[in-house]
Amino acid sequence: MVCRTWQTLMSTSSRLMFHVKAGPALKRFVLSQRFRSSTSATQTRDDVSSRGGAHDDSARSAVPGQPGRDGTTSTSAANEMSVDFDQTQRAYKSKDSLELLRSLVVFKLCSYDFLVEKNTEIMDLGKKILGERAFNQLMKMTFYGQFVAGEDHVAIRPLIQKNQAFGVGSVLDYSVEEDISQEEAGQKEMDSCVSAAEKESIGEDHRESKYKAHKPFRDRRGGVTGARTYFYADEAKCDQHMETFIKCIKASGGSSMDSFSAIKMTALGRPHFLLQFSEVLVKWRQFFTFLASQQGEDSSEALERRLELKQLQEFLTTLGAKGDLQSWLIGKKEGTPGTIDMLDWNSLIDDRRKISDLLVVPNVELGELEPLLKTFTSEEEKQMKRMLQRMDILVKHAIENGVRLMVDAEQTYLQPAISRLTLEMQRLYNKEKPVIFNTYQCYLKEAYDNVTMDVELSRREGWHFAAKLVRGAYMYQERERAKDVGYEDPLNPDYESTNIMYHRCLDYVLDEIALTRNANVMVASHNEDTVKHTLKRMNEMGLLARENKVYFGQLLGMCDQISFPLGQAGFPVYKYVPYGPVSEVMPYLSRRAQENRGFMKGALKERELLWKELKRRLASGELLYRPVY
C-alpha cells in the first residue's frame, strides 16, 4: 500500500490555489513599515500589547523547571528583553568545576592541527596501549564526555534532565556511524547511486553530471564536518535505521517535554532516487526560469516571476505535452488570473500517478519532453515507495510520543529531493502545529529562494512552516566536487556573504512569524552576533519568548555561554544531543574534532569565559561548586 505521503505528492495540484493575492514583495513592504520603523515608539508598544503584553516573568513558562530570569535586563521604554552572554556565573551555573576544566582541555586540544589531523591514528594507538575498556573510560572523561550525552536512552537521561532544569531542551541524535573503510564506503555508494537502467544503457540517459555518482567523491564522508553519513546496503539495513530512529523518538519523548529528534533521509532508502528526483526538480525549476526570461520576467527573486498561461500552453504544446500535463493546464485556466508562478509550476509534476512518470524533463534544445531514463524497474519503484513509507512511520511515532522531527540537510545533489519530500510531510502533518522541521543551509546561493517559496506555499495552503537555519556542513566537499565535475559552485563565495544570506533568510521568516504567527524557526547557530540580531528583531516585532515560535540551537558541549543564558531567560533553546556506544560514536567524534579545529581557534572568548569562571570560583571558595536543581 502506498503511503499517504506519496498520495499527497501525487495529488497536491488539486489543492493548489490560483487566486489573485498580494505578492511577496508587497507583503514584505507592509511588514517592514509595521515592524521596522524606529520613528514611532508608540506603535511598537501597541504592537507588543496587541500580541499578549510585554515580556514579563510569565515568559519563563516556555521551558519547564527553569530558574529565574538570570542574565536578563529590561528596557523600560519598550519592555524589551536582552540577554547578557558575559555573565559567567549564570552561564555556567549548570556545570561543576571539573566540567569546566574538561571543556578547557578539550577545546585547547581541538585547536592543535596535528592532533586533529592525526586523531584517528592517535585513538587507534590509545586503544592498543590502554586496552578497549581503559580507552573508553578516558574518552568518557574527555572528548566523548564533552560532546556525547551517553551510550543509550537510559544513560543520557540525567544530562537531559539537568539541562532541562536550567532551561535547555534537547534534539536527540543517535550518532552511531558505520565504521567502514574508504574503499568499502565507495563501493556501496557507487552501487546504490546507479540504477539498473543506467547500468544496462550507458550513455543513453539524459542525466546531468552533477546528479551522478563520481568515483573521486564516492565516500560522502570526505570534507564533511560533524554530520553523520549513511551508505546504502540493502532494504533490510534501511529498516534497521528506521527502527533506530524510532527508538530515538521514544527516548526523546521519555526524556523531556517538547523535544526534537533528528533524522537523515539517506538512512531510509537508496540514494539514487534522491539523485534522480533532485535532478527532475532542478530541471523543472530551470525550465520555468527559461520560460520567464522568454516572457520578459527577469526578476531576481524567484517568487516574483510569473508566466502567462496562454503563452505557456502554446509553448508546451509545441513540445508535445499531452495527457495529464495538458489537461491540468486546460482545467486550471478557467477562473485563474491567467498567470502562474514558481509554486504553481512546481505542482505540475504532482499529477503523475507513477513515480517513474516523475522522471520526465523538458529538453529545450530538442523541443520535447523526454524521460530522464529509458527504463525503470518495478523493484526500483518499490524501493522509492518504501523510503516514503519509512518516513511516514517515523512521523506517526513522533506524533504519538509528542516529539518534533528535525530532518537534517545533506549534499546539494541530494537536497532538492530531501526538501521536497520533507515539504510533503509538512503539508500532511503540520496542519495543526509544527511537527516536521526542514533544514535550510544558508551557505547556498539559492537558500533565500528556497525559504521564501516554502513560506509562501505554507501560507497558501494554511499549514505551519517550520525551519532550522544552519550555515552548512558540506562546504569543502561541495566546492571540490563542483570544480572537479564541472558545474557551478553552489555555495556563497565567503563566510561574510553566508552571514548575509543567513540573516536575510532569518529576517524573512521572522517577518512571517510577526505577520501570521503561523511559522516557526530554529536559529541553529554558534554565532553570538546572529543570536543578538535575532533577539533585537524579536524585540522590534514584539515576539515573545513564551510564544515558542523562535527557537535557538547549539551543539552539546559547545557555546554554553549562549545556550544557558538564553534558556534561563525563558527563550526556547535546544542542544543537539548525540548519543551512542563509545566505540560506535568514535567516527562521529573524529569528524567533530575536525569541525572544532577551525571553530575553537576562533573561540577565544569561550575559553576566556571558562577561565574567568574557574578563577571566580577559586577566589570565592566555590571550586567544589555542585549545581542544584
C-alpha angles and dihedrals in degrees: 000000000000112000123246090251092064092045088054092048089052097049109032093108090070089062099042113116120232101181128128112264140155113287122244093253092057091048092050090050093051091047093049090053090050101045109018101052111113094187097081118053088170093062090048091055091045091052091049091049094048090055097056107294136280128325105279139154091285088072087077091073088082089082117037121227099015127144125245127298096289117171095021133115129189126218110217095213097068104002090246123172122221131180126223110220094183099064100104097184090059096037093055102031089114092058131076118219095261090057091052091049091049090052091053093049095046094046091049093050090049089058094063111092095205095054092047096046092048097036094117093051091045092051092047089052091048091055092052094048100040101028126237097286098047092043092053090050091051090051091051089054093050132012099004092046091049100049106020126064099210146298101281143001092278095050094049096052099086093053093046092049092048092051090047090053088058094047102266122121130197142248101198115216119181096214103190109137126189108254100219132149123262090248094053092045091050093050092050091049095050092047094048097044097055119072125217089252092055092049091053098042107039110183095011099094129084098229122145117233093240091065097049130086114258122200097226088058100035091117101070091193092074115106092003121127121207101336121118117239127211126198121201116243105159142316092274090059090052089053088052090052090050091052090049090053090049090055089050091051091051090047089052092051092048098046105051146350122270094003131160134229122206123221137177123218094214089065091063104057151347111312094219089079090053090049094050097042090047090054092050092050093048094046092050090050091048089049091054090051089051092050091047091053089050089055093046095255101136101151113153091227116073096219093055093063117095133181126215104242095216094053090045092053091051093049095047091048089057087054090056097254111170143143117037094358096054095041089050091057094046092046093051096045097081113081095009126117088246096254137085131201133208093281092051089048093051090056090063091082092051093078095071112112096200124053091227089058088064090064094079121113136184118253107201094185093054093036095229146092111255136185116255087223130022095228138013123199124229090235091057089049089054092048091055092051091048091057090055092045091053091051090049092052091051092052092051091051089050092053092047091052097042092245130137120223122229111200107206122224121243139183120329093245089059101031103081090061093042091052093046094050090046088050090055089053090051091052089055103039108023095068096104101023139348108283102147121052121194121207122232120196108213096197086077119098090224096048095107093050090049093051096044094048093050092047090051092049091051089051093051095047098037104238131127115271109215125182143171112209117208133164094231145265105218103061101124095043094045094050095047093046094050091050095046098042093041111243133120116287104254094204133089111259099247146000094267093055088048089053090051090050091048093053092044092055091042093051091050093054092044088053089052092049091051092047101044109006084222100108133074133197137187112208097212100188142124090201109112092201090056091051091049090048090054093050091049092052092046090054092049091052098040093242108163125215090228092062089074093217098118118050132181126215138191135164120267110265095020133093097000087159086068102036102049099044088051092050094047089050090059100257118137103250129167138193120218098236117201118195139172142108115316097242093047096047095051094092088055092047091049092060092040086061088053090053094045093053093073094034097049094048087063096037096087092133093059093051091047091052091050091052091045092054093046091051091047091052091047092050094046096044093248098118089119091051115152121193114246119211 
